Amino acid sequence: MKAGQIGVLVCAMALPLAGFAQDSGAPATSSNGPQVEKCDAPKGTIAVHEPQDDLIARLRGFGLASPTAMIRMMIQQSNCFQVIERGVAMQNLMQERQLAESGMMQQGSNMGKGQMVTADFLLTPNITFSENNAGGVGAGMLGMFGGVGHVLGALAGSLKFKEAETSMLLVDARSGIQVAATQGKAEKTDFALGGALFGGAMAGGGGGYTNTNEGKIIVASFLDNWNKVVRAVRDNPSLIQAKAGKASQQNAANSVQAGAAAEGDVMMPKIANVRVLRQPRDGAAELVALNKTDEVLYLGEEKDGYFKVQASKGEGWVKKVLVRKQ
């Protein structure tokens, strides 16, 4: 390659960096970019689940903290849910209550039991990375240009992954039924590094999500992800899933009865003076009255809501709602 061609190539690649330098003092923002979609009113309270330890460890390898705080900011801005604390500050909340219980708080502090709000919904986020194994050619080529090439090559190879896919699962905290499940996706474009070289104006906050390119990709993916959640829930008048659907209820009715008694099980009365009758019907003659600590043996026969049992004075029948398995 001729010297003139090299000079043209270096200048062409340096021009965008010069533009970044001029704008570094005030990073540009665009109102046309993705925005957090909003709800007219909150749908309830929500707690964000902390990612698993292996994901946290991997994020730290990219210089990133847990994404929970960033996700909570998105939720707060969307006005779709009231965010409640179930993260690191939960320890401080419990500490305040322990101090109050110990009598160390001032009189009238009004800190104690029955004040904390329940989470109506739980949000579980996750991240999948697509490793960046296609940047070696560009970085190697730029290395031919000495000092300038090293700077440009470092930028080209600085993105440690080229794509991030995220998922969010929204669950009714009471029933455990899933309310919404969405995915988000964001990827880098070649050399579209934004303010990477001069990101000092944004440094110091956001757990690395505002001042690293990897962080910005993840933020973009989670924003896409959360906006899909908002679109899925905001027009739904009630997200509460109190019961399973009719098909699930029918499945439960047709399945083996949970906790069903089996022949040979030892039974005990739930209350004192439970009557063992000679026949499986109300008003039948009494065989024996059981104290709360007495035991009987289930003989494996059930009729009209009665269990046939072996008691101390012989075989008889006892109402099944009045006994339990030991």
SEMAR-713644 format. One record per residue (C-alpha): residue number from 1; x, y, z; chain. Coordinates in steps of 0.25 Angstrom, whole numbers, plus 2048, in hexadecimal, padded with zeros to 3 digits. Example, Ala and Ser with C-alpha at 12.3 -4.5 7.8 and 13.67 -1.06 7.14 Angstrom:
<atoms>
n|x|y|z|chain
1|831|7EE|81F|A
2|837|7FC|81D|A
</atoms>
This chain:
<atoms>
n|x|y|z|chain
1|800|800|800|A
2|805|80E|7FC|A
3|808|819|807|A
4|7FD|822|800|A
5|7F3|817|801|A
6|7F6|814|810|A
7|7F5|823|813|A
8|7E8|824|80D|A
9|7E3|818|814|A
10|7E8|81D|822|A
11|7E1|82A|820|A
12|7D4|824|81B|A
13|7D4|81C|828|A
14|7D8|827|831|A
15|7CD|831|82C|A
16|7C2|82A|834|A
17|7CB|82A|841|A
18|7CD|839|83F|A
19|7BE|83A|83F|A
20|7BD|832|84C|A
21|7C7|83B|852|A
22|7C0|848|84F|A
23|7B3|842|855|A
24|7B9|83C|861|A
25|7B6|847|86B|A
26|7A7|846|868|A
27|7A2|838|863|A
28|798|839|858|A
29|78A|834|85B|A
30|77F|831|851|A
31|770|832|854|A
32|76E|829|848|A
33|775|81D|84F|A
34|76E|813|857|A
35|766|818|863|A
36|760|811|86F|A
37|752|80E|86C|A
38|748|812|877|A
39|73B|80E|87E|A
40|730|818|883|A
41|731|812|891|A
42|738|807|898|A
43|733|7F8|897|A
44|738|7F5|8A5|A
45|745|7F3|8AC|A
46|751|7EB|8A7|A
47|75E|7E6|8AC|A
48|76A|7E3|8A2|A
49|771|7D6|8A4|A
50|780|7D7|8A5|A
51|787|7CF|89A|A
52|78E|7C2|89D|A
53|79D|7C2|8A3|A
54|7A3|7BD|896|A
55|79C|7C8|88E|A
56|7A1|7D2|898|A
57|7AF|7CD|897|A
58|7AF|7CD|888|A
59|7AA|7DC|888|A
60|7B5|7DF|891|A
61|7BF|7DA|886|A
62|7BA|7E5|87D|A
63|7BB|7EF|888|A
64|7AC|7EF|88B|A
65|7A4|7EE|897|A
66|796|7E8|89A|A
67|78C|7ED|890|A
68|781|7EE|89A|A
69|783|7FC|89E|A
70|782|800|88F|A
71|776|7F8|88D|A
72|76F|7FE|899|A
73|771|80C|893|A
74|76B|807|886|A
75|75F|802|88E|A
76|75E|80F|897|A
77|75E|817|88A|A
78|753|80F|883|A
79|749|811|88F|A
80|744|803|88C|A
81|747|7FE|89A|A
82|74C|803|8A8|A
83|75A|7FD|8AA|A
84|75C|7F8|8B8|A
85|769|7F4|8BF|A
86|76E|7E6|8BF|A
87|77C|7E8|8BC|A
88|789|7ED|8C3|A
89|781|7F7|8CB|A
90|778|7ED|8D1|A
91|783|7EA|8DB|A
92|782|7F8|8E0|A
93|773|7F8|8E0|A
94|774|7EC|8EA|A
95|77F|7F2|8F2|A
96|776|7FE|8F4|A
97|76B|7F5|8F9|A
98|774|7EE|902|A
99|779|7FB|908|A
100|76A|7FE|90B|A
101|767|7F1|911|A
102|773|7F2|91A|A
103|76E|800|920|A
104|779|808|91A|A
105|771|811|911|A
106|76B|81E|916|A
107|75C|81D|91C|A
108|752|820|911|A
109|75B|81B|906|A
110|750|812|901|A
111|759|807|8FB|A
112|754|7F8|8FD|A
113|74C|7ED|8F8|A
114|741|7ED|8EE|A
115|746|7F9|8E6|A
116|74E|7F3|8DA|A
117|746|7F2|8CD|A
118|745|7E4|8C6|A
119|74A|7E2|8B8|A
120|73E|7E0|8AE|A
121|748|7DB|8A3|A
122|756|7D6|8A2|A
123|75F|7D9|896|A
124|76A|7D0|892|A
125|774|7D5|888|A
126|77F|7CE|881|A
127|78A|7D1|876|A
128|790|7C8|86B|A
129|79D|7CD|865|A
130|7A1|7CA|856|A
131|7B1|7CA|857|A
132|7B8|7D4|84E|A
133|7C2|7CB|846|A
134|7C1|7D3|839|A
135|7C9|7DF|83D|A
136|7D7|7DA|83C|A
137|7D9|7DD|82D|A
138|7D6|7EC|82F|A
139|7DF|7ED|83B|A
140|7EA|7E6|834|A
141|7E9|7EF|828|A
142|7E9|7FB|830|A
143|7F6|7F7|838|A
144|7FE|7F9|82B|A
145|7FD|808|82D|A
146|805|80A|83A|A
147|800|813|845|A
148|7F4|817|83E|A
149|7F1|809|83A|A
150|7F2|804|848|A
151|7E8|80E|84D|A
152|7DE|80B|842|A
153|7E1|7FC|844|A
154|7DE|7FD|852|A
155|7D0|803|84F|A
156|7CD|7F9|845|A
157|7D0|7ED|84E|A
158|7CA|7F4|85B|A
159|7BC|7EE|859|A
160|7BD|7E0|860|A
161|7B0|7DB|85A|A
162|7A9|7DF|84E|A
163|79A|7DD|852|A
164|792|7DC|85F|A
165|785|7D5|860|A
166|77D|7D7|86D|A
167|770|7D1|872|A
168|766|7D5|87D|A
169|75C|7CC|884|A
170|750|7D3|88C|A
171|749|7CA|896|A
172|73E|7CC|89F|A
173|744|7CB|8AD|A
174|738|7C5|8B4|A
175|734|7BA|8AA|A
176|742|7B8|8A3|A
177|73B|7B9|895|A
178|743|7C0|88A|A
179|73D|7CD|885|A
180|746|7D1|87A|A
181|753|7CB|874|A
182|75B|7D4|86A|A
183|768|7D4|863|A
184|771|7E0|85F|A
185|77D|7E1|856|A
186|788|7EB|852|A
187|795|7EA|84B|A
188|7A1|7F3|847|A
189|7A4|7F9|839|A
190|7B2|7F9|834|A
191|7BA|805|83A|A
192|7AD|80B|840|A
193|7B3|80D|84D|A
194|7AC|81A|851|A
195|7B4|821|85C|A
196|7BD|816|860|A
197|7CA|81D|85E|A
198|7C5|829|866|A
199|7BA|824|86F|A
200|7C0|82B|87B|A
201|7B4|834|87C|A
202|7AB|828|87E|A
203|7B4|820|887|A
204|7B2|81D|896|A
205|7A3|819|895|A
206|79A|80E|891|A
207|7A3|802|895|A
208|7AB|803|888|A
209|79E|803|87F|A
210|79F|812|87B|A
211|7AE|812|878|A
212|7B2|805|872|A
213|7AD|800|864|A
214|7AA|7F3|869|A
215|7A1|7F9|874|A
216|79A|802|869|A
217|797|7F5|861|A
218|791|7EF|86D|A
219|789|7FB|871|A
220|783|7FC|863|A
221|77F|7ED|863|A
222|778|7EF|871|A
223|771|7FB|86C|A
224|76C|7F4|860|A
225|768|7E8|869|A
226|761|7F1|874|A
227|759|7F9|869|A
228|754|7EC|864|A
229|74F|7E8|873|A
230|748|7F6|873|A
231|741|7F4|866|A
232|73D|7E6|86B|A
233|737|7EB|879|A
234|733|7F9|878|A
235|725|7F7|871|A
236|722|7EB|87A|A
237|718|7F0|885|A
238|71D|7E5|88F|A
239|72A|7DD|88F|A
240|727|7D5|89B|A
241|726|7C6|898|A
242|71F|7C1|8A4|A
243|71C|7B3|89F|A
244|720|7AA|894|A
245|718|7A9|888|A
246|70C|79F|886|A
247|715|794|87F|A
248|71F|795|88B|A
249|714|793|895|A
250|70E|788|88D|A
251|71C|781|88D|A
252|71D|783|89C|A
253|70F|77C|89E|A
254|713|770|895|A
255|720|76E|89C|A
256|724|766|8A8|A
257|71F|76D|8B4|A
258|72A|773|8BC|A
259|72C|76E|8CA|A
260|722|763|8C8|A
261|722|758|8D3|A
262|727|74A|8D0|A
263|724|73D|8D6|A
264|72C|73C|8E3|A
265|72E|74B|8E6|A
266|72D|74F|8F4|A
267|723|759|8F7|A
268|721|763|902|A
269|715|76C|906|A
270|716|77B|902|A
271|70D|77E|90F|A
272|70A|777|91C|A
273|6FE|76E|91D|A
274|6FD|769|90F|A
275|6F3|75E|90E|A
276|6F6|750|907|A
277|6E8|74B|903|A
278|6E4|73D|900|A
279|6DE|741|8F2|A
280|6E2|74B|8E8|A
281|6D7|755|8EA|A
282|6D2|760|8F4|A
283|6CB|75B|900|A
284|6D1|74D|900|A
285|6D4|747|90D|A
286|6E2|74B|913|A
287|6ED|741|914|A
288|6F7|74A|91C|A
289|6FA|759|91D|A
290|708|75D|91A|A
291|711|767|922|A
292|71A|770|91A|A
293|726|767|91C|A
294|720|75A|919|A
295|724|752|90C|A
296|71C|74A|903|A
297|720|741|8F7|A
298|719|744|8E9|A
299|714|737|8E3|A
300|714|73C|8D5|A
301|705|73E|8D3|A
302|6FD|74B|8D1|A
303|6EE|74D|8D0|A
304|6E5|759|8D1|A
305|6F0|762|8D6|A
306|6F4|758|8E1|A
307|701|750|8E3|A
308|701|742|8E8|A
309|70B|741|8F3|A
310|710|737|8FE|A
311|70F|73D|90B|A
312|712|738|919|A
313|704|732|91B|A
314|703|72C|90D|A
315|700|731|8FF|A
316|6F7|73D|8FC|A
317|6F5|749|8F3|A
318|6FA|757|8F5|A
319|6F7|764|8ED|A
320|703|766|8E5|A
321|702|775|8E7|A
322|705|773|8F6|A
323|712|76B|8F5|A
324|71F|76D|8EE|A
325|72B|765|8EB|A
326|736|764|8F6|A
</atoms>
